[in-house]
Amino acid sequence: MLLRLLPEQVARYWEEVFKGPIQSTLPPIAGESEDKMNNVLESILAGGLVVWLSYTKTDMIKVSGFIVTQLVADDPSKTLAILIYSIYSPNGFSEREWVEGFRAFGDYAHSMQCNRIVGYSNVEAVLKRVEQFGGDTSYRFLSVPI
């Protein structure tokens, strides 16, 4: 299941739990700056980025990772999408977690008037999941440093 965390919850555990894993899984659009991670935290606190906890609950609660999303707009086409900005799971997500997460993000995206879920990845397991859910993995992110 996915649980949307409040910005204060992320801030409380930023140094111990979130900062390093988010930094290690930033998308290629993040670029480099001294204040990069402070800017990421600032965006979370302001609501520009949303952190979701992935967990399973049986006799106890087991956290399997987290996902950071951002609402992005393509102004020329007047469309919205949910960008999976960062995804982290030290032991991987189970098949059930992938399916539940995809459904949950689909419902969330629909409620936000979005027409798709987008992201950047070169991780084979993620690409296979995107294809499993009918997504297009043919595009590549191009970047030329200046």
N, C-alpha and C positions, 0 to 999 in steps of 0.2 A: 504494500500500500504506500501511497505518497501522502506526506503531511507537509503542508506549506508552513514554513517557519516564519515567525515574526522577525522583523529586522533586529529587535532587541535581543532575541534568542541567538541570532547569528553573532551579533556584536559580543555577547557575553562569552562565547566560546571561540572567538575569531582566532586568537593566537594558537590555542591548543588543538583545535579541531579543523577549522575551515581554511585558514590562510595558505598553508603549505599545499594541501591537495588541490585547491582552486588554482594556485599559481602553477602547479605542475600540469594542469589540464586546460589552461587558457586557450582560446581559439587563436588562429593565426592573425586575426585582425587586431589583437590586443596591442601589438607593438611593444616598444621598450621605453621606459622612463623610470626615474628614481621613485616616483610616487605611484607607480602602477597599482600596487596592491592597496595602498591607501585610497586610491581612486575607486577601485573595485568595492572596497568596504563602504565608501561614501555612497556609491550607487545603490548598494544593498540597503543602506540606512534610509535613503531617499525614496526607495521603492522602484527604482529603475531596473534593478535586478532582483529576482525572487529566488530564494533557496528552498528546495524541496528535499525532505528526508525520505529515503526509501527504506521501508522496514517490513518485517513479517512479525506477526503476533500469534504465538501458540500459547504455551505455558508462560513464556516470557517474551519480551520484545527484543528482536535482533535487528540492528541497523546494518543495512548492506551497502549503503553509500548515499550520495546526494547528487542532485542536479541543480544547476543554476540556469534560470531562464530570463529572457528579456523579450518584451513586446517590441517588434520592429515594424516600421511602416515603410512602404514603397509609395512615396507621394505621387509620382507620375501615374501609377496605375490605381491609386487609391485603395490599396490592399494592405492588410495586416497579417503578420505571421508571428508565431512564437519561435524564437531562436533558442535552441539549446546551447547556451553560452559555455557551459562547463559540465562535465559529467565525471563523477569519481566513484569508483567501487573497488576497494583493494582486492576483493576476492571474486569480482564479477557479479553480475545479476543473474538470477535463475530465470528459466524460461517463463515461469509464472510472473515474476517481477517485471520482465520485459513486456509481457502482454498487458498486465494491469497498468503499468506505467504508460504505455502507449494509449490505452483507452482513457486513462485519467487526463493525459495531456491533450488528447483529442477533445474531450468534453470541456476542458479548461479553455482551449483555443477557440472552440465554438462559442463558448459563453463570452469571450472577449471579442467576438466578431472577426476572428482570424480565419483565413482560408487554408492555412497549412502550418506544419511544424517544419522548421528548417534547422540546419546545423552544419558544422564543419568537422570532418574527421578523416583520418587516414588509418584508423584502427580497423583491422579486418573484421573483428567480431561485431563492431558497430555497423559497418557497411552491410554485413550479412543480415543484421536485424532490420535495417532500413529497407532492404530488398524484400525481406520476409513480410513487411507490412505494406508492400506495394509502392515503396518510395523509389525515387530516381537517384542513383549514385554516379551518374555519368559526368556530372559537372566537377570541375576542379577549381580550387581557389588559387588564383594567381597573385603573386606578390613580388614587387621589385623594390628593394630597399633604396632609400634616397639619402 
